[in-house]
Amino acid sequence: MKKIMMVDDEEDQIFGVKIALEDSYGDEYEVIPAHNGAECFELLKNNEKPDLILLDIMMPEMTGWETYDRIKENKSWRKIPIVFLTARKDRIDKDAGDFLAEDYIEKPAKIPELKQRLDNILKK
């Protein structure tokens, strides 16, 4: 079973993806919620190491960009694949996200497509 940490300040986004992935593909995925960057780091420090992180960009206090940078600065976490899952649709963010992360997916994501893209990344 693959662990996917979802970092998003919107509870309904986390709940929707968690329920959809676990109900449809429960034997393949466990979704670990983190409601902000600080919670993500707390989980990582407590050895909750996911196979992949889904990361929102627009979050209060610490943006997804800042969270990404801090993850990649840490030797223990830098190899965790990161996928931006965000409502940001402007070209600059998309280009930067595609360059930095393994993927950049715009919300709302269709679950079968999201699963396919996650599977492709996790197979690498």
Beta strands, then each sheet from edge to edge (+ up, - down):
strand 1: 2-7
strand 2: 29-34
strand 3: 52-55
strand 4: 82-86
strand 5: 103-106
sheet 1: 2+ 1+ 3+ 4+ 5+
end
